[in-house]
Amino acid sequence: MSEDLQGLLEKINRDGVEKANAAAEKIIAEAKAKAAEITRAANEEAAKAKADADKAAKDYASRAAETVKQAARDTILKVEAATTAMLENLLGKNVEKALADEKTVRELAAEAVKGLVAPAEVAAPAKLVAALKAQLASQTNIKVVLDESLDAGFAVKIDSGRVEHAFTPEVIAAELAKRLRPDLAALLK
């Protein structure tokens, strides 16, 4: 009987080991399946996070490039404006210096009224009135008058003052700057 008992014990032991092995294999299979599912979900989540990060990086790079372009454009515009202002200021000073020369103003005024047949007035600052009267004395249709609002240059008024052509530093400098601006803009590009 001890052999029967021994056989029974071995059979119970074998059955228990087999059941334990089967249970262990089932637990291992479930764990492997769960691990595979967790790994798949993690890989999907990582791929989505990477795609989102790539898109965000691409968007950031695009915005950064656009910002740099705008900053470059703004800088060029500011440099152009500053250079234009500097040019206009320099032109203004040089034109004002040229219009302070009595001989130059006399020649310019004579040229400005050349060919006028209608009555006209040449308005000038006090320091130039006498010189312009002497220069334009031969033209009886031209009257030289004092204009205290002018510091330099002169203005030609026709049609009883309704039409006026100013030859002042500001007007001449602005006109020169306007004509030079396209060339200046081309140089800055």
C-alpha positions as a Markdown table, in Angstrom:
| # | Residue | x | y | z |
|---|---|---|---|---|
| 1 | Met | 0.0 | 0.0 | 0.0 |
| 2 | Ser | 2.8 | 2.2 | 0.5 |
| 3 | Glu | 3.6 | 1.9 | -3.1 |
| 4 | Asp | 0.0 | 2.9 | -4.0 |
| 5 | Leu | 0.3 | 5.7 | -1.6 |
| 6 | Gln | 3.7 | 6.6 | -3.1 |
| 7 | Gly | 2.2 | 6.5 | -6.6 |
| 8 | Leu | -0.8 | 8.5 | -5.5 |
| 9 | Leu | 1.4 | 11.1 | -3.9 |
| 10 | Glu | 3.5 | 11.3 | -7.0 |
| 11 | Lys | 0.4 | 11.6 | -9.1 |
| 12 | Ile | -0.9 | 14.4 | -6.9 |
| 13 | Asn | 2.5 | 16.0 | -6.9 |
| 14 | Arg | 2.6 | 15.7 | -10.7 |
| 15 | Asp | -0.9 | 17.0 | -11.1 |
| 16 | Gly | -0.1 | 19.9 | -8.7 |
| 17 | Val | 3.1 | 20.7 | -10.5 |
| 18 | Glu | 1.3 | 20.5 | -13.9 |
| 19 | Lys | -1.5 | 22.7 | -12.7 |
| 20 | Ala | 1.0 | 25.1 | -11.1 |
| 21 | Asn | 3.0 | 25.1 | -14.4 |
| 22 | Ala | -0.2 | 25.6 | -16.4 |
| 23 | Ala | -1.3 | 28.4 | -14.1 |
| 24 | Ala | 2.2 | 29.9 | -14.2 |
| 25 | Glu | 2.2 | 29.7 | -18.1 |
| 26 | Lys | -1.3 | 31.2 | -18.1 |
| 27 | Ile | -0.1 | 34.1 | -15.8 |
| 28 | Ile | 3.1 | 34.5 | -17.9 |
| 29 | Ala | 1.0 | 34.5 | -21.1 |
| 30 | Glu | -1.4 | 37.1 | -19.7 |
| 31 | Ala | 1.6 | 39.1 | -18.4 |
| 32 | Lys | 3.3 | 38.9 | -21.8 |
| 33 | Ala | 0.0 | 40.0 | -23.5 |
| 34 | Lys | -0.5 | 42.8 | -21.0 |
| 35 | Ala | 3.2 | 43.9 | -21.5 |
| 36 | Ala | 2.7 | 43.7 | -25.3 |
| 37 | Glu | -0.4 | 45.9 | -25.0 |
| 38 | Ile | 1.3 | 48.4 | -22.7 |
| 39 | Thr | 4.3 | 48.5 | -25.0 |
| 40 | Arg | 2.0 | 49.0 | -28.1 |
| 41 | Ala | 0.1 | 51.8 | -26.3 |
| 42 | Ala | 3.3 | 53.4 | -25.1 |
| 43 | Asn | 4.8 | 53.2 | -28.6 |
| 44 | Glu | 1.6 | 54.7 | -30.1 |
| 45 | Glu | 1.7 | 57.5 | -27.4 |
| 46 | Ala | 5.4 | 58.1 | -28.1 |
| 47 | Ala | 4.8 | 58.2 | -31.8 |
| 48 | Lys | 1.9 | 60.7 | -31.3 |
| 49 | Ala | 4.1 | 62.8 | -28.9 |
| 50 | Lys | 6.9 | 62.8 | -31.4 |
| 51 | Ala | 4.6 | 63.8 | -34.3 |
| 52 | Asp | 3.2 | 66.6 | -32.1 |
| 53 | Ala | 6.7 | 67.7 | -31.1 |
| 54 | Asp | 7.8 | 67.6 | -34.8 |
| 55 | Lys | 4.8 | 69.7 | -35.9 |
| 56 | Ala | 5.3 | 72.1 | -33.0 |
| 57 | Ala | 9.0 | 72.4 | -33.9 |
| 58 | Lys | 8.2 | 73.0 | -37.6 |
| 59 | Asp | 5.5 | 75.6 | -36.7 |
| 60 | Tyr | 8.0 | 77.3 | -34.3 |
| 61 | Ala | 10.7 | 77.3 | -37.0 |
| 62 | Ser | 8.2 | 78.7 | -39.5 |
| 63 | Arg | 7.1 | 81.5 | -37.1 |
| 64 | Ala | 10.7 | 82.2 | -36.2 |
| 65 | Ala | 11.6 | 82.5 | -39.9 |
| 66 | Glu | 8.7 | 84.9 | -40.5 |
| 67 | Thr | 9.6 | 86.9 | -37.4 |
| 68 | Val | 13.2 | 87.2 | -38.7 |
| 69 | Lys | 11.9 | 88.3 | -42.1 |
| 70 | Gln | 9.6 | 90.9 | -40.5 |
| 71 | Ala | 12.4 | 92.1 | -38.3 |
| 72 | Ala | 14.8 | 92.4 | -41.3 |
| 73 | Arg | 12.1 | 94.3 | -43.3 |
| 74 | Asp | 11.5 | 96.6 | -40.3 |
| 75 | Thr | 15.2 | 97.2 | -39.9 |
| 76 | Ile | 15.6 | 98.0 | -43.5 |
| 77 | Leu | 12.7 | 100.4 | -43.4 |
| 78 | Lys | 14.1 | 102.1 | -40.3 |
| 79 | Val | 17.5 | 102.4 | -41.8 |
| 80 | Glu | 16.0 | 103.7 | -45.0 |
| 81 | Ala | 13.9 | 106.3 | -43.0 |
| 82 | Ala | 16.9 | 107.3 | -41.0 |
| 83 | Thr | 19.1 | 107.6 | -44.0 |
| 84 | Thr | 16.4 | 109.5 | -45.9 |
| 85 | Ala | 16.0 | 111.9 | -42.9 |
| 86 | Met | 19.8 | 112.3 | -42.7 |
| 87 | Leu | 19.9 | 113.0 | -46.5 |
| 88 | Glu | 17.1 | 115.5 | -46.3 |
| 89 | Asn | 18.8 | 117.2 | -43.3 |
| 90 | Leu | 22.1 | 117.3 | -45.2 |
| 91 | Leu | 20.4 | 118.6 | -48.3 |
| 92 | Gly | 18.5 | 121.2 | -46.3 |
| 93 | Lys | 21.7 | 122.5 | -44.8 |
| 94 | Asn | 23.6 | 122.6 | -48.1 |
| 95 | Val | 20.6 | 124.2 | -49.9 |
| 96 | Glu | 20.3 | 126.7 | -47.1 |
| 97 | Lys | 24.0 | 127.5 | -47.4 |
| 98 | Ala | 23.7 | 127.9 | -51.2 |
| 99 | Leu | 20.6 | 130.1 | -50.8 |
| 100 | Ala | 22.5 | 132.3 | -48.3 |
| 101 | Asp | 24.8 | 133.3 | -51.1 |
| 102 | Glu | 23.4 | 136.5 | -52.6 |
| 103 | Lys | 24.9 | 135.9 | -56.0 |
| 104 | Thr | 23.4 | 132.4 | -56.3 |
| 105 | Val | 19.9 | 133.7 | -55.2 |
| 106 | Arg | 20.1 | 136.5 | -57.7 |
| 107 | Glu | 20.9 | 134.0 | -60.5 |
| 108 | Leu | 18.2 | 131.6 | -59.4 |
| 109 | Ala | 15.6 | 134.4 | -59.2 |
| 110 | Ala | 16.5 | 135.7 | -62.6 |
| 111 | Glu | 16.2 | 132.2 | -64.1 |
| 112 | Ala | 12.9 | 131.6 | -62.2 |
| 113 | Val | 11.2 | 134.7 | -63.7 |
| 114 | Lys | 12.8 | 134.4 | -67.1 |
| 115 | Gly | 10.1 | 134.5 | -69.8 |
| 116 | Leu | 7.3 | 135.6 | -67.5 |
| 117 | Val | 5.1 | 138.2 | -69.2 |
| 118 | Ala | 2.3 | 138.4 | -66.7 |
| 119 | Pro | 2.9 | 140.6 | -63.6 |
| 120 | Ala | 4.6 | 138.7 | -60.8 |
| 121 | Glu | 6.0 | 139.3 | -57.3 |
| 122 | Val | 9.2 | 137.9 | -56.0 |
| 123 | Ala | 9.0 | 137.6 | -52.2 |
| 124 | Ala | 12.3 | 137.5 | -50.3 |
| 125 | Pro | 13.7 | 137.9 | -46.9 |
| 126 | Ala | 15.0 | 141.4 | -45.9 |
| 127 | Lys | 18.7 | 140.5 | -46.5 |
| 128 | Leu | 18.0 | 139.7 | -50.2 |
| 129 | Val | 15.4 | 142.3 | -51.2 |
| 130 | Ala | 17.9 | 144.9 | -52.3 |
| 131 | Ala | 20.0 | 142.5 | -54.3 |
| 132 | Leu | 16.9 | 141.0 | -56.0 |
| 133 | Lys | 15.5 | 144.5 | -56.8 |
| 134 | Ala | 18.9 | 145.3 | -58.5 |
| 135 | Gln | 19.0 | 142.0 | -60.4 |
| 136 | Leu | 15.4 | 142.2 | -61.6 |
| 137 | Ala | 15.2 | 146.0 | -62.2 |
| 138 | Ser | 15.1 | 145.6 | -66.0 |
| 139 | Gln | 11.9 | 143.5 | -65.8 |
| 140 | Thr | 9.1 | 145.9 | -65.3 |
| 141 | Asn | 6.5 | 143.3 | -64.8 |
| 142 | Ile | 8.4 | 141.9 | -61.7 |
| 143 | Lys | 8.0 | 143.4 | -58.3 |
| 144 | Val | 10.3 | 142.4 | -55.4 |
| 145 | Val | 8.6 | 142.5 | -52.0 |
| 146 | Leu | 9.7 | 141.8 | -48.5 |
| 147 | Asp | 8.4 | 138.5 | -46.9 |
| 148 | Glu | 9.4 | 138.3 | -43.3 |
| 149 | Ser | 8.3 | 134.6 | -43.1 |
| 150 | Leu | 11.3 | 133.7 | -45.3 |
| 151 | Asp | 14.7 | 133.1 | -43.8 |
| 152 | Ala | 16.4 | 132.1 | -47.0 |
| 153 | Gly | 15.5 | 131.7 | -50.7 |
| 154 | Phe | 12.5 | 133.4 | -52.3 |
| 155 | Ala | 9.1 | 132.8 | -53.7 |
| 156 | Val | 7.6 | 133.8 | -57.0 |
| 157 | Lys | 3.9 | 134.7 | -56.9 |
| 158 | Ile | 1.8 | 135.1 | -60.0 |
| 159 | Asp | -1.9 | 135.7 | -60.7 |
| 160 | Ser | -2.2 | 138.1 | -57.8 |
| 161 | Gly | -0.6 | 135.7 | -55.4 |
| 162 | Arg | -2.9 | 132.8 | -56.1 |
| 163 | Val | -0.1 | 130.7 | -57.6 |
| 164 | Glu | 3.2 | 130.6 | -55.7 |
| 165 | His | 6.4 | 128.8 | -56.5 |
| 166 | Ala | 8.7 | 128.6 | -53.4 |
| 167 | Phe | 12.4 | 128.4 | -53.8 |
| 168 | Thr | 13.2 | 127.9 | -50.1 |
| 169 | Pro | 15.7 | 125.5 | -48.5 |
| 170 | Glu | 12.9 | 123.3 | -47.2 |
| 171 | Val | 11.1 | 123.1 | -50.6 |
| 172 | Ile | 14.2 | 122.6 | -52.7 |
| 173 | Ala | 15.7 | 120.0 | -50.2 |
| 174 | Ala | 12.4 | 118.1 | -50.2 |
| 175 | Glu | 12.2 | 118.1 | -54.0 |
| 176 | Leu | 15.9 | 116.9 | -54.3 |
| 177 | Ala | 15.3 | 114.2 | -51.7 |
| 178 | Lys | 12.1 | 113.0 | -53.5 |
| 179 | Arg | 14.1 | 112.7 | -56.7 |
| 180 | Leu | 17.0 | 111.0 | -55.0 |
| 181 | Arg | 14.8 | 108.6 | -52.9 |
| 182 | Pro | 14.5 | 105.9 | -55.6 |
| 183 | Asp | 18.2 | 105.8 | -56.2 |
| 184 | Leu | 18.8 | 105.8 | -52.4 |
| 185 | Ala | 16.3 | 102.9 | -52.0 |
| 186 | Ala | 18.1 | 101.0 | -54.7 |
| 187 | Leu | 21.4 | 101.5 | -53.0 |
| 188 | Leu | 20.0 | 100.2 | -49.7 |
| 189 | Lys | 18.7 | 97.0 | -51.3 |
